Amino acid sequence: LHAAAQQLPCTVPVTTDVQVVPRVEVRGNGKSVVYVGIPSSDSARYVQHRLQLLGFDMEAKPAGRLCYDILPAGVSKHLVLDWVLQQEASPSSVSGSGRCRAVAVGDRPAGNDVGLTRHEAVPFVSVCEAPDTVPPILRHRAVGHNVRGAAEVLRALVRQAEAGPGELLNVDTAVQEARQAVQLLQVVTA
């Protein structure tokens, strides 16, 4: 990657010199590429364009405010859910009811977690800290607050599982409880 990146005609240099901003760093013997000082609003297009110039059949999906998962085209987290669902002997959920045995939680529903949002049998809960980036169809199960939101969703699901072992979980109730817990925490810490 480093040699190929050096040959790109671009205004952002490939270097490890911390004095140069913006820059592209290739780290770990070419195992990772870091974009420093490139605005996140531009970097997705920048990363994808550079991959295409290099001739890689790869996709860059936002994985955080400044990070991207760069994977072979067509590879996403949905493959894991496909495999898990194929292993199950019984259905994971009652379609459309919000009651389930498995839940997907992610902070980038329009980015690297998009594959987790596409299974009706496994409801997706967004913990994205930027509510306006959550696709409208997923906002009814958006908690926000990233790690804190995920922790509260999991706490609520664990309480349900302990109260009714073997029963389907109600993800919508867990989302409501998580939202309330996060709001309460904000009031207490304000």
Secondary structure, 3 states (H helix, E strand, C coil): CHHHHHCCCCCCCECCCCCCCCEEEEECCCCEEEEECCCHHHHHHHHHHHHHHCCCCEEEEECCCCCEEEEECCCCCHHHHHHHHHHCCCCCEECCCCEECCCEEECCCCCCCHHHHCCCCCCEEECCCCHHHCCHHHHHHECCCHHHHHHHHHHHHHHHHHHCCCCCEEHHHHHHHHHHHHHHHHHHHC
